[in-house]
């Protein structure tokens, strides 16, 4: 198959961190046609490494588009698969850019209740932004392979800051985790991690909803983690024009576990829950005002 054929109707999973994007991508990965590109963060920044993750359509210059598409096609071909599924939460800040790179992509935006998502994001900040302890050797090697020579200066500092945390421990994050918002270094320096997490959730959700809802209905859909079940997964498969194969059914049965909707909120301090709800109120109010997106279960 040609590169163009391998990149026909790629499936792009969008969503703020800790919102269910990993669950959905892992379920789709069971499909025998699918190749999952799991958070190739550095590949997406090729040619725009000095910028935040909020890339604009104009940043998708011909050489950038050619490089990213070529890498994806090579990976799909090497895996012996036929269809790309891509999951990188940072893409939730740059849907227009992604659409220039993958112009016939279809998008699934999976959302989670804001308070739960923000509390979970903050937990990951505490675990993963203060060093490399939570990073496996396999993940490190994947990142190293992803980096091209011209990109090394942009990421050497980030790696050094994380390594320094093993020598000089700190309660403040040394590195940056999750979507790189504009000005995030200053946010990490000046704000509480809970506030940074709230901004990450708000900017991702608002951008995807605003841009995604301008796309034709056959190219964009939304799903709620709290409502996710086998019937909803079947709907998403049909949206992606993927058959519900035995491998997918078995994978769903082994992987999916319904979780309490308010588990994080119930475990958190009440003052933290109150603060998060105040921080995200503008977005939750705006979301509630939106017209429901037409979704028909197949």
N, C-alpha and C positions, 0 to 999 in steps of 0.2 A: 504494500500500500504506500502511496505517496504521503509526504508530510501533510498536504492539504486534506487528504482523506482521513488521516489519523486524527486531525484536529477538527473534524466535522462535529458540530453540536457538542462541544465540551460542556461538562456540567461543573459549574462553579458554585461552591457552597459558601455562603456569606453569613456573617453573624459576629456579634461581639464575642470576645473570649469567654469561655466557660458558659456557653449558651446552648450547647448540644451539637456543635459543628463536628466534633470528634466522633461522637456517637453515630451521627448520620453518615459521615465519610467511611467509618469502619463497616457499617452495614452495607453500603453500596459497594465496598471493596470485595464483598463476597461474590459479586456478579462476575461470571467468567469472561465477560468482554471488557471489564473495567480495569484501568490502571489508575491507582490513586497517587497523585503528587501531594504529599503530606507536608504542607507548610514550607515550600521552597522560598523562604523569605528573601534570601540574598539574590536569588535568580530574578525575582520581581523588581529588585532595586538596581539591576544592571543599567549602567549609564546614568543613574540618578542617585548614586549612593550618598551624596552629601545632603540630600533633601530628606524631609520627613516622609512618612508613609502616605501622606495626603497628596499623592501625585495627580496631576491634571491630564486631560486628554492630550494636551500639547506636549507633554513629556514622553509620549509614545512616538518617538522619532523612528524613522525607518530602520536604522541600525539596531535600535532597542527592540522593536517588534520582531525583527528577523532573528535576533539572538534568542529571545525568550521562546518564540515559536519553534525554532530549531532544536533547542534543548528539550522541550516537551515532546516533540515528535520522536527524537532519539530515544527518550526514556520509554515511551509507549512501545516503540518497535522492539527495543531490547527486552522488554517484559513479555513480548508476544501477545499483547492485548490490542484492542481496537478502539477504545473510547477513553477519553481523559475525564477523570474526576479530580478537581483541584480544591484544596481546602487550606486557605491562609486567612486567618481573621483580619490581618492588616488590609486585605483587599476591600474590607468594608469601609475604608476611608478613600477609596480610589476606583469606584465602579466605572466611571467614564474612561479612565486609563485602561482598566482591564478589558473593557469593551472594544477599545481600539486594537488591543493585542489579539483578542479572541472575538472577532466581530459577530460570530453566530452562536456565541455561548448562550446557555440557558442558566438561570440563576435560581437557587433555592436559598431564601433568607430564613434561617431558623432563629427564633427569639425565645428568650427565657424571661420570666418575671424579673423586673429590674433589681429589686432589693437582693434577691437570691444571687443574681449574676454578679452584682457589684461586690457582695461579701465574698464570693468565690474568687473573683479577680484579685481582691486584696490579699486573700490567703496565698495565692500564687506569687504575688509580689514578695510576700514575706519569705517564701520558700525558694524562689528561683532568681530573684534579682540581687541577691547578696553574695553570690559566688557561683561555682560550677558544680556544687555538690549534687544537685538534682539532675545533672546532665550526664547521660550515659556515654560511654566511649563510642558507641555506634552513632549517636546523635552528633558528637563532636566531629567524627570522621565524615559524616554526611555534610556538615557545614563546610569543612575544609575542602572537600571535593567541589562544593558549590561555588566557592570563591574563585574568581578569575584574578590573574595577577594585578590588573588595574584596580581591583577592588580592595586589595590587601590593606592599604593605608587607612581606609575608612573603618575597618573592623578590627584592626590590631589593638587600638585603644580600648574598645569595648571588651575584648577578651582579657586585656591586661588588668582592667579595673575589676573584673570578676575574679581573676586569679589572686589579686591583692587581698581580697576578702578572706582568703584562706590564711594569709599571713597576718593581716591586721583586721580582725573582726569588727563589724560595725552593725548597729541596729538600723542604720539608714541604707536604702538600696544603693549599691555601687553601680550596677548596670541597669539597663532598661529592659523591662519585660513587656511583651504584648505589643499592640499597635503603637507605632511611634507618632504620636500626635505632634503637630507643630508646637514647638516650645516645650517639649516634654522634659528635657534636661532641667529646665528651670522649674517645672512643676515638681519633679522629684526632689529638687533641692529645697523648695520653699513650702510645699504642701504635705499634708499627711497622706500616706498611701491610700487611705480610704477615699480621699478627695480625688486623687489621681485615677483610682479605679472607677469612680463615678463618671469622670470626664471621658474615660475610654469607652465606657458603656454608652453614654449619651451620644458621643460623636459618631460611633459606629452605627448605632441603631437609626439615628436621624438621617445620616447620609444615605444608608442603603434604602430606607423607606422612601426618601425623597426622590432619589434617582431611579431606583428600581421600579417604582410605580409609574414612571414615564415610559417604560418599555411595554411592548405588546404582551398580552396575557399569556401567550404561549412561550414567552421567554423569561417570565419572572413569576415566582409564587412565594408565599410566606407560610411558615409552619411554626406552631407554638410547642415548645418542649413539654409544657404541662399537659398538652392534649395529644402528645405523640403516642401512638399505639400501632398495632399491626395494620389496621385499616388506613391510618394516615400514611404509613410507610408504603403501602400498596398504591395509594394515590400519588405519592411522589415518584415511585417507579414509573407509573403510567405517564406522569408529566415529563419524565426523562426519556420516554419511549424505550424503556428497558423491560424485558419480560421478567416475570416473577419465577425464576428458575428454582429447582430443588436446592441448589447451593445457597441461594439467597434466603429461602424459607428456613433452612437449617441454621444458617448464620444468625438470622433474626431470633430464632428460638434460643440459641446459645448465648447471644450477646445482650439482648434487650432485657432490662429489668426496670419496671416502673418504680420511680422514687417519690417520696413525699414531696409535695409541691413547696412546702415552707421549711424544709429541713435546716437550711442555713440560718434563716431568720429565727427559728425556734431555739437554735443553739447559741446565737449571738446575744450580747448584752443589749438590753432594751434601748439604752441611749444611743448605741451604734445603729440600731435599726431605725430609730427615729431620725438620726442624722442622714443616713443614706436616703431615706424617703424624702427628706427635705432637699437634698442635693439633686435628686433625679426628678423631682416633681414637675419641672417644666417639660421634660420629655414625656413622662407618663401621661400628663394632661394632654399634650399634643397627640400622642398615640391614640388616646381614647376618643379624640375628636375626628380621627380619620374615618373615612368610609370603609366598611369591611371589604377586604379584597375578595373577589369572587373565587371560591374554591369549591370544586365539585368532586366529591369522592366517587371514584370510578366503580 
